[in-house]
Amino acid sequence: LINGKPKILFEGHWFSKLTHGKHNSSNSSISYKTWTKTHYKGGVAEYSRYEIASALDKVAAMKSTSWGKFQIMGFNHKSAGYSSVEEFVKEMYISESHHLFAFVRFLKSKGLDVHLKNKDWAAFAKGYNGPGYAKNKYDIRMKQAYQAFKAGEK
């Protein structure tokens, strides 16, 4: 981001799940049962939500946030090659190259690298973004980006 911090997106439904709904009533814009993008602020402003959650439960806040260029959820820190979520988050603040290394380890640990090698954009998008990937056309956008790159347009 412009302030030098890694891009994040705090996910209140994960925070609620990880804290067993403990903060749902007192902090309804930070902790809620069902996914919604209603509370997203985006960019640097997303840190204000993360900081409130972190004051309530630091580890749950780190795990409930997607981090870096590839938006890896903190709860996936082990799949990204880190022994703790604290270590993972610390690395995300270092550089985008650390984001890339974490992403590659994550993809390999989940078997998603095979879908990229096979250019199976739908299988990759489903594995990486979940079953709602088609709604956001992630597979189509990836295919288009690949074709543009291959053609030398990007």
C-alpha positions as CSV (number, residue, x, y, z in Angstrom):
1,L,0.0,0.0,0.0
2,I,1.0,3.6,-0.3
3,N,2.0,3.6,3.4
4,G,4.4,0.7,2.9
5,K,2.2,-1.8,4.7
6,P,1.1,-5.0,3.0
7,K,-2.4,-5.0,1.5
8,I,-4.9,-6.7,3.8
9,L,-8.6,-7.5,4.0
10,F,-10.0,-8.3,7.4
11,E,-12.8,-10.9,7.3
12,G,-15.2,-10.4,10.2
13,H,-17.0,-13.7,9.7
14,W,-13.7,-15.6,10.2
15,F,-13.0,-13.5,13.3
16,S,-16.4,-14.4,14.7
17,K,-15.8,-18.1,13.9
18,L,-12.3,-18.1,15.5
19,T,-13.5,-16.2,18.6
20,H,-16.8,-18.3,18.9
21,G,-18.9,-15.2,18.4
22,K,-17.6,-13.6,21.6
23,H,-17.5,-10.1,20.0
24,N,-20.5,-10.3,17.7
25,S,-22.8,-8.1,19.9
26,S,-20.2,-5.6,21.1
27,N,-18.4,-5.1,17.8
28,S,-20.9,-6.0,15.0
29,S,-18.9,-4.4,12.3
30,I,-15.8,-6.4,13.2
31,S,-17.3,-9.8,14.2
32,Y,-20.3,-11.2,12.4
33,K,-21.6,-14.7,11.7
34,T,-22.1,-14.6,7.9
35,W,-19.8,-13.2,5.2
36,T,-20.6,-9.8,4.0
37,K,-18.6,-7.1,2.2
38,T,-20.7,-4.4,3.9
39,H,-18.0,-3.5,6.4
40,Y,-15.1,-3.5,4.0
41,K,-13.2,-0.2,3.8
42,G,-10.5,-1.2,1.4
43,G,-6.9,0.0,1.0
44,V,-5.1,1.6,4.0
45,A,-8.5,2.1,5.7
46,E,-8.8,-1.7,6.1
47,Y,-6.2,-1.4,8.9
48,S,-8.6,0.4,11.2
49,R,-10.8,-2.7,11.2
50,Y,-7.9,-5.0,11.7
51,E,-6.5,-2.9,14.6
52,I,-9.9,-3.0,16.4
53,A,-10.0,-6.8,16.0
54,S,-6.4,-7.1,17.1
55,A,-7.1,-5.2,20.3
56,L,-9.8,-7.8,21.0
57,D,-7.8,-10.9,20.0
58,K,-4.5,-10.5,18.3
59,V,-4.0,-14.0,17.0
60,A,-7.6,-14.4,15.8
61,A,-7.3,-11.0,14.0
62,M,-4.1,-12.1,12.2
63,K,-5.8,-15.4,11.2
64,S,-8.9,-13.6,10.0
65,T,-7.1,-11.3,7.6
66,S,-5.9,-12.0,4.1
67,W,-2.4,-10.7,3.6
68,G,-0.2,-9.4,0.9
69,K,-0.3,-9.3,-2.9
70,F,-1.9,-12.8,-3.1
71,Q,-4.3,-12.3,-0.2
72,I,-3.5,-15.4,1.7
73,M,-5.6,-15.8,4.8
74,G,-3.7,-15.8,8.1
75,F,-5.2,-19.2,9.1
76,N,-3.4,-20.6,6.1
77,H,0.1,-19.7,7.5
78,K,1.2,-23.3,7.8
79,S,0.2,-24.1,4.1
80,A,2.3,-21.0,3.2
81,G,5.3,-22.4,4.9
82,Y,5.2,-20.7,8.3
83,S,5.2,-22.3,11.8
84,S,3.0,-19.5,13.3
85,V,0.7,-16.8,12.1
86,E,2.9,-14.3,13.8
87,E,5.9,-15.4,11.7
88,F,3.7,-15.3,8.5
89,V,2.4,-11.7,9.3
90,K,5.9,-10.5,10.1
91,E,7.2,-11.8,6.7
92,M,4.3,-10.1,4.9
93,Y,5.6,-6.7,6.1
94,I,9.1,-7.3,4.6
95,S,8.5,-7.3,0.8
96,E,6.4,-8.5,-2.1
97,S,9.0,-11.2,-2.8
98,H,8.0,-12.7,0.6
99,H,4.4,-12.6,-0.6
100,L,5.4,-14.5,-3.7
101,F,7.4,-17.2,-1.8
102,A,4.5,-17.7,0.5
103,F,2.1,-17.9,-2.4
104,V,4.2,-20.5,-4.2
105,R,4.4,-22.7,-1.1
106,F,0.7,-22.3,-0.5
107,L,-0.2,-23.4,-4.0
108,K,2.1,-26.4,-3.9
109,S,0.8,-27.4,-0.5
110,K,-2.8,-27.4,-1.8
111,G,-1.9,-29.0,-5.1
112,L,-3.1,-25.9,-7.0
113,D,0.2,-25.6,-8.9
114,V,-1.0,-28.5,-11.1
115,H,-4.0,-26.5,-12.3
116,L,-1.8,-23.6,-13.2
117,K,0.5,-25.8,-15.2
118,N,-2.5,-27.4,-17.0
119,K,-4.0,-23.9,-17.5
120,D,-7.2,-25.2,-15.9
121,W,-8.4,-21.8,-14.7
122,A,-11.7,-23.0,-13.3
123,A,-10.1,-25.7,-11.1
124,F,-7.5,-23.3,-9.9
125,A,-10.0,-20.5,-9.2
126,K,-12.3,-22.9,-7.3
127,G,-9.4,-24.2,-5.2
128,Y,-8.0,-20.8,-4.5
129,N,-11.1,-18.7,-4.2
130,G,-13.7,-21.3,-3.2
131,P,-16.9,-22.4,-4.8
132,G,-18.1,-18.8,-5.4
133,Y,-15.3,-18.1,-7.9
134,A,-17.5,-18.1,-10.9
135,K,-19.6,-15.2,-9.5
136,N,-16.5,-13.0,-9.7
137,K,-15.4,-14.6,-13.0
138,Y,-11.9,-15.3,-11.6
139,D,-11.4,-18.2,-14.0
140,I,-12.3,-16.0,-17.0
141,R,-10.2,-13.1,-15.8
142,M,-7.2,-15.4,-15.3
143,K,-7.5,-16.9,-18.7
144,Q,-7.7,-13.5,-20.3
145,A,-4.7,-12.2,-18.4
146,Y,-2.7,-15.3,-19.4
147,Q,-3.7,-14.9,-23.1
148,A,-2.7,-11.2,-23.0
149,F,0.6,-12.0,-21.3
150,K,1.3,-14.8,-23.8
151,A,0.5,-12.4,-26.7
152,G,3.0,-9.9,-25.3
153,E,0.4,-7.4,-24.3
154,K,1.4,-7.3,-20.7
